Amino acid sequence: MSSTSASRSRRLRFAASAAVVTLVVAGGATLMGRLPAQAADAAFVIPAPAVDESAGKTQETAILAGGCFWGVQGVFQHVEGVSNAVSGYAGGTPETATYETVSGGRSAHAEAVAITYDPREVTYGELLQIYFSVAHDPTQLNRQGPDSGTQYRSAIFPTTPEQAKVAAAYIAQLDKTGVYPGKIVTTLEDGARFFPAEAYHQDFLVQNPTYPYIVIHDQPKIDNLKEMFPEQFRNTPVLVASAKS
C-alpha cells in the first residue's frame, strides 16, 4: 500500500458488531473496514451570534479547525457565499506542515480549513453558527469522534481583530446559555499561519463519497447542514479544483 493510501487508512475505525465493507479509493488501493451500527451523533441548531462582523467587505477568510478536515471542508463547500474551502494546517511552523507529521502528533498544527467567503452573502457569525452546530462538537477536548490528539482540537484562527472579537463573544454567549451539555473547549489562536494540505486531501469528501470514514462521520454533517440551514445550503459544492481553474 502506498504511503498516501496508508495515511488515508488511518481514518478508518472499526466496530466489532458491524458489517464488513470493501471499497477502492483513489490510487487503486483496496481497503477493508467495518461500518459501525450507528453514525455520527445528531447535531442541533444553536442560537445565532449576538455580535457579528460589520457589512461592506467583499471577501474575507475564516480559518476553523474541528477534527478531521475532510468533513469540515465538506460542510463549508456546501455553504452559500463561500467561494473556496481549503484543507490544511494551522498553529505550527512551515517545516511541520505535512500530513505525516501533523497526523502523528509531532507538531503544533491542527487540521484546519481556510474558508474564503463574501460577508454580504454569509457573515463570519453565520459561519461560526454552522461550525458550532454541524461541523464538529466543540465540547470534545483534543479529539473529535474517533480521532484524538491536539491536531484534532477545536480551534478558531481569527484573521482580523473583528473576527477575534466576534468569536470570543460567541463562545461566551453559548457557554452562558448552556446549550451544550459540557463547556466549550474551542481555543482562539491569533496570528497563526495557514498551510494548504496535500492535493489528495482536497475535495476528499466529494471525491470519495463511499469511503467508510466519510460515510460514518462526515456525510451526516452535510445532511444536517441541509436540514438545519436550508437557506445557507447549496446543493453543488464549491471545489478547490474549480477555484484553481
N, C-alpha and C positions, 0 to 999 in steps of 0.2 A: 504494500500500500504506500502511495506517495506521501510525503510529509504534509502536503495540503490536505489530502483525504484523511490522514491521521488526525490532523488538527480539528477537522470538522467532526470526526467521530467522537471526540471528547465531549461533544454536546449531548450525546445520547445518554439517557438514564433509563435503567431497566427496572421493571416490576415483575415479581415472580408470578403473579396471577393473571398476566396479560397475554394476548395473542402475539405470536412471532410475526414480524413483518420483514420483507426484503425489498430493497429499492436500489436503484442505480443513481448516483449523484453525478454532478458534472465532473468530468475527468474519467468516467468509466468505472469507478470503484464500486463494488457491491458491498452494501453494509447490512448486517443483520441486527435487529433490535427488537425490544418488546414494548408494545404500547401499553401504558398503564390504563387501568379501568376508568380513571377519572382525569379529565383535562384540567386546565388552569382554573384557579379559583374565580368565581364570578366577581366582576367589577361593579362599581356603583358610582352614580353621579354625585359629585361633591359640590358645595356652594361655589359660585363664581367669585373671583377675587374682588375685594372691596377697593383695592388700589391697583390701577393698571397704568400702562405707559401712555404718554401723550400721542395724539394722532399727528399726521403730517409727514411722516417718513415714508419713503418709497421702498426701502429694502433694509433688512436687518438680519442678523444671525443669532440664533439661540443655540447654546450647547448644553445638552442634557445627557445624563448617564443614569441608567436604571436597569442594570443587569446586562444580559446578552444584547449586543447592539443590533442583532438581526431583527428582533421584534420591535425595538424602539424605532429603528429606521422604518420598518414596515408600517407602523402606525402613522407616523408623520408624513409618509409618502401618500397617504390617503386623506390628508387634511387640505381643504380648500385654502388658498392663499400661500401655500408652501410651494416654492419653485424648485427646491432641491433639498435632499436629506442625505448626508454622507456619513457612513460608519467610520469610526476612527478611535483615537486615543487622546485623552486629556488628563493633565495633572502631573505628568512626568517630563522627562528630558527627551530630546530628539533621538539620542542613542538607544533608548529603550522602547521606542515606539514601533515595536514589531509584535505580531501576534504570538509568536513562540515565547517571547519574553514576558509580555503582559499576561497571557493566559497561565503562565507558570507562576504568577505572583511575584515576579522578580523586578517589579518596577513600582513607581508611584502612580502609574496611569490607571484610569478607569476606562472601560469600554464606553464610548460616548458617541453621540450623533450631533453633527453640526447641521442645523436646520435654517435654511435661507427662506425668509418669508416676507410678505408685504403687510405691514401693520394696518393698512387701510382695509385689508380683507380679513385678517386674523391677527389679533393682538397678542403680545407676549403673555399677558394674563390668561388669555384663552388657550394658548399653547400649554401653559402650566396646568390649567384645569384638566386638559386631556392627559397630560403627563402624570398627574397625581391620580386621575380616575381610572384610566385603562392601560397606560403604558407600563406600569410597574406598581409594586407595593412599597410605599415609602416608609413603612414601619420595620422592614427587614434590614438588619444591620450587617453590612459587608457580605450580603448574599442576595440572591433573587431566585426563588424557586429552587431548582436543583443545583444551581451554580453558587459556589461560596468563595470568598476571598475579597480583598479590598478592591480588586479590579472589577468587581460586580456591584460596587457600592452605589447607593442612591446619592447623586451629586448634581448640583447646578453650577455651571461655569458662566457667570454673567459676563457679557461682552461690553456692557456700558454701565455707568453708575445707576442709571434709571432701572435697568434690569435687576441689579442687585437690590435696589430699594423695593421693587415690586415683589421679587422672590422672597425676601425676608419678611415682608408684611403678610404675604400669603401663607407662609409656613406658620407664622404666629396666629393668623386668623384660623387656620384649620386646626391647630392644636387647641385653641381656645374653644372651638365648637365641639370638640370631642367626637368628630365624625368617624375617626378611626378607633379601633379597639386598643391600639398602642400609640406611643409617642412617635412623631415623625422624626426619623433619623437622617433625613436628607441634609447634606452639607452644602454650604455656599463656598466656592473656591474661586476667589478672584485672581485674575492675572494669568490664568493657565493658558498655554498654547494648545491648539488642536492639530492633530496629525492624522490625515486620512489613512484608513486601514488598507490592507492589500486588496487588489482588484477583485479577488474571488469572494470577498466578503460583501461587496457592494451589490445591492438589489437581491440579496440572498433569499429573502422570503418569497419574492416574486418568481425568482428563477428556480426555486426548489420547493414548490408547494406541498409535495408529498414526503419531504424529509421528516422523519419522526419527531425530531425536536421542534420543528416548525408546526407540525400538526398538533402536538400536545400543548406546547407552551405559548406559541405566538399567533397562530391563526385565531384563537379565541379573542385575542386583543383586537384584531381587525373587526371581528363580528360585534364585539362590544362597542367599538367606536361607531360602527354603522347604526347600531340600535340606539345608543345613548346620545350621540351627537349627530343626528341626521342632517342638520343644516350645515355642519362643517365637513361632512363626509363627501369624498369624491370617489366614484367607482373606479376610475382608471388612475392608478398610482403614478406619481411623477418619478421617473427613474434617473439614477445617476448617469447611466449610459446616454439617455436622451439629453440631459443637461449639458453633457460634454460635446454633443454633436452640433 
